[in-house]
Structures are given as structure tokens and as C-alpha cells.
């Protein structure tokens, strides 16, 4: 004798819980990426401002010395 099980309804999509969990995970990943990008931009701005200040000081020293 062969036993056959029938599904009442085929699985056609995602449940609401799965969608909410996926959205929460995606938003956490995006928030982490945005904070990392913000820190990198802020660090680059600070470094370029420091570099400009050093170069400007050296140029002023060259002008006044010569």
C-alpha cells in the first residue's frame, strides 16, 4: 500500500514574520554601513584639513624665510 500525503495549499510566498525579519536585518546592515561610511568621510576630511594646514604652514615659512 502506498501512502500519499497531500498539501492543502502549496507554499507560494513568504510569511509576514519572514518578511519582517528580512527587513530588520537589511536595515541593521544598512545602518552599520552608513555609520562606517560616515566615519571614513569624517576621517578623510580631518586628514585633508590637517594636511592643508601643514602645507600652508610650510609655504608661509618658505615665503617668510626667502
GUKOLZA-771691 format. One record per residue: residue number from 1; x, y, z of N, C-alpha, C in turn. Coordinates in Angstrom, 3 decimals. Layout:
BEGIN
- NUM/X/Y/Z/X/Y/Z/X/Y/Z;
...
END
This chain:
BEGIN
- 1/0.829/-1.184/0.000/0.000/0.000/0.000/0.872/1.245/0.000;
- 2/0.509/2.177/-0.792/1.295/3.394/-0.903/0.569/4.537/-0.180;
- 3/1.352/5.239/0.698/0.762/6.372/1.405/1.131/7.653/0.688;
- 4/0.159/8.433/0.390/0.380/9.695/-0.311/-0.158/10.812/0.569;
- 5/0.707/11.798/0.810/0.240/12.948/1.587/0.016/14.118/0.641;
- 6/-1.049/14.787/0.867/-1.388/15.924/0.041/-1.291/17.200/0.854;
- 7/-0.704/18.220/0.247/-0.667/19.545/0.879/-2.013/20.209/0.632;
- 8/-2.450/20.895/1.659/-3.697/21.622/1.465/-3.484/22.800/0.515;
- 9/-2.308/23.460/0.674/-2.038/24.626/-0.168/-0.530/24.683/-0.414;
- 10/-0.099/24.835/-1.630/1.334/24.905/-1.890/1.928/26.202/-1.340;
- 11/3.207/26.124/-0.961/3.912/27.285/-0.392/4.277/28.218/-1.537;
- 12/3.578/29.343/-1.639/3.786/30.232/-2.772/4.569/31.485/-2.441;
- 13/4.762/31.807/-1.183/5.447/33.048/-0.841/6.020/32.997/0.556;
- 14/6.374/34.162/1.034/6.948/34.280/2.363/5.877/34.690/3.362;
- 15/6.093/34.294/4.605/5.156/34.709/5.647/5.493/36.121/6.089;
- 16/4.609/36.724/6.806/4.815/38.081/7.285/6.000/38.142/8.239;
- 17/6.166/37.145/9.055/7.290/37.109/10.006/8.613/37.058/9.249;
- 18/8.686/36.244/8.202/9.912/36.161/7.407/10.233/37.496/6.753;
- 19/9.240/38.175/6.254/9.465/39.477/5.623/9.918/40.522/6.633;
- 20/9.331/40.517/7.814/9.724/41.482/8.853/11.157/41.223/9.307;
- 21/11.520/39.965/9.483/12.884/39.628/9.892/13.877/40.033/8.811;
- 22/13.550/39.810/7.561/14.438/40.194/6.461/14.603/41.713/6.396;
- 23/13.520/42.446/6.579/13.595/43.912/6.559/14.413/44.432/7.735;
- 24/14.244/43.845/8.906/15.011/44.277/10.075/16.496/44.000/9.880;
- 25/16.821/42.851/9.342/18.224/42.516/9.086/18.827/43.460/8.066;
- 26/18.098/43.747/7.003/18.601/44.656/5.974/18.806/46.055/6.534;
- 27/17.894/46.514/7.366/18.042/47.862/7.920/19.214/47.944/8.888;
- 28/19.461/46.888/9.654/20.627/46.874/10.538/21.930/46.889/9.742;
- 29/21.980/46.116/8.677/23.176/46.113/7.834/23.400/47.471/7.178;
- 30/22.337/48.095/6.714/22.464/49.415/6.091/22.895/50.465/7.102;
- 31/22.386/50.387/8.319/22.785/51.344/9.350/24.264/51.189/9.681;
- 32/24.732/49.958/9.750/26.149/49.722/10.001/27.019/50.242/8.876;
- 33/26.585/50.032/7.650/27.355/50.524/6.507/27.377/52.047/6.468;
- 34/26.251/52.667/6.777/26.193/54.131/6.742/27.085/54.733/7.816;
- 35/27.130/54.130/8.994/27.993/54.664/10.040/29.458/54.491/9.659;
- 36/29.805/53.383/9.029/31.190/53.170/8.590/31.568/54.176/7.500;
- 37/30.665/54.437/6.578/30.929/55.418/5.523/31.064/56.812/6.115;
- 38/30.212/57.150/7.073/30.293/58.460/7.720/31.628/58.630/8.425;
- 39/32.065/57.602/9.150/33.354/57.680/9.847/34.505/57.817/8.860;
- 40/34.458/57.113/7.748/35.518/57.210/6.743/35.563/58.600/6.119;
- 41/34.407/59.173/5.823/34.364/60.521/5.244/34.870/61.538/6.250;
- 42/34.449/61.401/7.497/34.897/62.331/8.538/36.407/62.232/8.735;
- 43/36.936/61.033/8.721/38.379/60.842/8.875/39.129/61.434/7.688;
- 44/38.607/61.249/6.494/39.255/61.803/5.305/39.238/63.327/5.347;
- 45/38.126/63.923/5.789/38.051/65.384/5.891/39.043/65.902/6.916;
- 46/39.168/65.229/8.040/40.091/65.650/9.083/41.531/65.552/8.594;
- 47/41.854/64.465/7.914/43.208/64.285/7.407/43.547/65.319/6.342;
- 48/42.612/65.621/5.455/42.907/66.592/4.403/43.028/67.994/4.996;
- 49/42.230/68.315/6.021/42.347/69.627/6.654/43.684/69.755/7.364;
- 50/44.113/68.708/8.031/45.411/68.718/8.705/46.531/68.844/7.681;
- 51/46.407/68.107/6.599/47.426/68.150/5.552/47.502/69.556/4.938;
- 52/46.363/70.170/4.693/46.353/71.530/4.146/46.969/72.519/5.120;
- 53/46.698/72.359/6.401/47.261/73.258/7.399/48.774/73.117/7.456;
- 54/49.264/71.900/7.367/50.714/71.673/7.396/51.356/72.269/6.152;
- 55/50.748/72.020/4.989/51.311/72.573/3.749/51.271/74.094/3.750;
- 56/50.180/74.648/4.270/50.081/76.110/4.341/51.130/76.691/5.272;
- 57/51.376/76.026/6.388/52.406/76.483/7.328/53.778/76.410/6.720;
- 58/54.059/75.335/5.968/55.351/75.210/5.304/55.516/76.266/4.218;
- 59/54.463/76.553/3.483/54.536/77.579/2.441/54.781/78.945/3.074;
- 60/54.105/79.240/4.166/54.304/80.520/4.860/55.722/80.626/5.385;
- 61/56.267/79.515/5.891/57.637/79.511/6.389/58.626/79.764/5.245;
- 62/58.364/79.172/4.075/59.227/79.391/2.914/59.164/80.833/2.430;
- 63/57.978/81.413/2.459/57.822/82.798/1.995/58.548/83.753/2.935;
- 64/58.375/83.556/4.224/58.999/84.476/5.183/60.514/84.258/5.266;
- 65/61.002/83.074/4.995/62.432/82.798/5.066/63.165/83.324/3.837;
- 66/62.472/83.395/2.724/63.154/83.733/1.474/63.005/85.147/1.129;
END
